Amino acid sequence: MIKENLEIVEANIQSACKRAGRDRSEVTLIAVSKTKPVSDIREAMACGIKVFGENKVQEIRDKTAEITEPLSWHMIGHLQANKVKYLPGVACMIHSVDNVKLADEIEKQAAKHDIVMDVLVEVNMAHEDTKFGISPDEAADFVKEISVNKHINIRGLMTIAPYTENPESNRVYFKGLRELKDKINAMNISGVHMDTLSMGMTGDYEVAIEEGATFVRVGTGIFGERNYSK
């Protein structure tokens, strides 16, 4: 099933790129493997997938301990500052930076390991109470504030759009995130040149690609529905 699902997702990505006049190489598919067993990940790996996303620090630690092949692991879920210490050397990017305390802790832990951690600033484009992320109005000031950290590389922005039956209704948020990235880049903040937009999930990744996504995070569309009762 995973192989067939990946073929469908890949075809959809190619179609969206074609519609947007973009090169397929501009879009990276993150296979979101949260709650899924290692056997599913290995099945996706056999199909050529090398980039995986996890929501929980413990899960990313467990899976990377078992899967030692060279893969790119992305921390895409809400992150507590006290869990950051487990990520250097494990995650290649953190997608969910949305407060100064968290940014400072990433700086501290990355400095300890003498690395520069790639991060994305999470923006709550739809102002949803149930979601994390900073408001679009505060994004530029926030980027400026955390840009002083020498062991953080602010690569771009991430958003989780509302769950919807109609992906078109999220276009406004994806377009807004792209415009926000361009606006912040135009401010020429020292050390900041953002090239990454992490946006679009199983229900709306094609629209996100049309609006400039460079990472799309697809879980259910690849691995099937999740069972959260386990």
Stockholm file with secondary structure:
# STOCKHOLM 1.0

chainA/1-230         MIKENLEIVEANIQSACKRAGRDRSEVTLIAVSKTKPVSDIREAMACGIKVFGENKVQEIRDKTAEITEPLSWHMIGHLQANKVKYLPGVACMIHSVDNVKLADEIEKQAAKHDIVMDVLVEVNMAHEDTKFGISPDEAADFVKEISVNKHINIRGLMTIAPYTENPESNRVYFKGLRELKDKINAMNISGVHMDTLSMGMTGDYEVAIEEGATFVRVGTGIFGERNYSK
#=GR chainA/1-230 SS CHHHHHHHHHHHHHHHHHHHTCCGGGCEEEEECTTCCHHHHHHHHHTTCCEEEESCHHHHHHHHHHCCSCCEEEECSCCCGGGGGGCTTTCSEEEEECSHHHHHHHHHHHHHTTCCEEEEEEBCTTCCTTSCSBCHHHHHHHHHHHTTCTTEEEEEEECCCCCCSCGGGGHHHHHHHHHHHHHHHHTTCTTCCCCEEECCCTTTHHHHHHTTCSEEEESHHHHCCCCTTC
#=GC SS_cons         CHHHHHHHHHHHHHHHHHHHTCCGGGCEEEEECTTCCHHHHHHHHHTTCCEEEESCHHHHHHHHHHCCSCCEEEECSCCCGGGGGGCTTTCSEEEEECSHHHHHHHHHHHHHTTCCEEEEEEBCTTCCTTSCSBCHHHHHHHHHHHTTCTTEEEEEEECCCCCCSCGGGGHHHHHHHHHHHHHHHHTTCTTCCCCEEECCCTTTHHHHHHTTCSEEEESHHHHCCCCTTC
//
